[in-house]
Amino acid sequence: MSASHRLSLIVPLVWIALLVVIPATLVAVFVVCAPAMIAALIPRIAAGLVAYVWMLEAIVLATRPHWLDRLIGLPKMYMMHGVLGVLALVFAFLHQLDLPSAGLTQLTGQVAFYMLLALVVVALVTMAGWISERFAPAKALRRAIERVGRHEVNVWLHRLLIVATAIVVVHFNLVWYFTMMPAFVATANAYAAVVAAVYVWVKFRDRVLAPQGRVVDIRRLSGDVWSLEVRVSALADSWEEGDFVFLRFPGVKGMGEYHPFSIMNRPNTVGLMTFAIRADGDFTKLLGTSISKGMRVAMLRPFGRYRRFLEERGSGRPVVIYAGGIGVTPLIPVAQYCTEHGRKVTMLYSARTPDDLIGQDELTAWAAESASTLRLLVGQFSEQELADATRPDALYLIGGPSPMLRAITTMLRRNGVRRSDIFTEPFTW
């Protein structure tokens, strides 16, 4: 079995583990321990337990496990996070249907359910771009919410999932018949304790132990695009071409939460990273007014799968790159890496204005030196021009706005390209 075929099994296996294996273990312990008097309630109680485990799993995925990103990518991980939240809400609803409860037990269950309902709606609209980018009403609602609440407020709303889960823990510890099942209660509490320990450790690590560096340069590239250079010595040679990092500026109002940005240059021994950032959000609009040389920056370990996608599919296959606007930033070092390792590269790069063709001088020099095919265009390539760039047995990388990613992917599939030979890494979380 080839490496790409083995890797194609990883995502289904992760889904099976999340949806079935991990929750089934807790349900099995419950069924074994359940007294006969509650036999008729077992299906509805089991639904609640599955919802509980899925909420815990969603919390773990929200910590962005680095090892899992390198296996399946952060976009898929965040999609799983959102799906688990929705499914947990559905199973929590099934759990409470006609299930007898009263007093504090009933109150904690209802509070947790309605908190989860509100959080799922807010998270799907404001943070799950894989939904809002596909449905116009959701996209309009997302923009309306973002005008009212800043990004950091939305992030904190999402973290209330932890509060809802903690209330669920209180809820099942108050259920009277669970007191007759100490082994089950210990197991359920152990699930929560492990997740709590992971979450606290990750937040401590990211806030206190994250690699720190300094801003080397900040300047305007074009109308709303800024070039940011930072040096983080602890991350020297630690990233791969095409990677992105989460960074923040401690002590700067409105810039204290981590935001993802693609690294525009190749790994180096001094940890110097270059970013081209469009100022179109609450965080990025502060770059030109709040950031200056010498300021402190905190950064998480690099994420991304562009280079791994290529390496997993053999070293000799040609590469076709479609880039649009600011989406070119991770693809410049990827293109350089490909030609350095003997791959033939064809690159089509378009932008709305000449100033928006980020890195065109660097790309032109690269194309001339490596004898690669490079087409730069102000405007949009026609579908025929995009299709004409396809090559036998090629791999396809796409970077740009979500509509462009979907349109080019559809075109490639229509022209017989396998989905497994196409890679995108959108920031629509």
Secondary structure, 3 states (H helix, E strand, C coil): CCHHHHHHCHHHHHHHHHHHHHHHHHHHHHHHHCCHHHHHHHHHHHHHHHHHHHHHHHHHHHCCCHHHHHHHCHHHHHHHHHHHHHHHHHHHHHHHCCCCCCHHHHHHHHHHHHHHHHHHHHHHHHCCHHHHCCCHHHHHHHHHHHHHCCHHHHHHHHHHHHHHHHHHHHHHHHCHHHHHCHHHHHHHHHHHHHHHHHHHHHHHHHHHHCCEEEEEEEEECCCCEEEEEEECHHHCCCCCCCCEEEEECCCCCCCCCCEEEECCCCCCCCCEEEEEEECCCCCHHHHHHHCCCCCEEEECCCECCHHHHHHCCCCCCCEEEEEEHHHHCCHHHHHHHHHHCCCCEEEEEEECCHHHCCCHHHHHHHHHHHCCEEEEEECCCCHHHHHHCCCCCCEEEEECCHHHHHHHHHHHHHCCCCHHHEEECCCCC
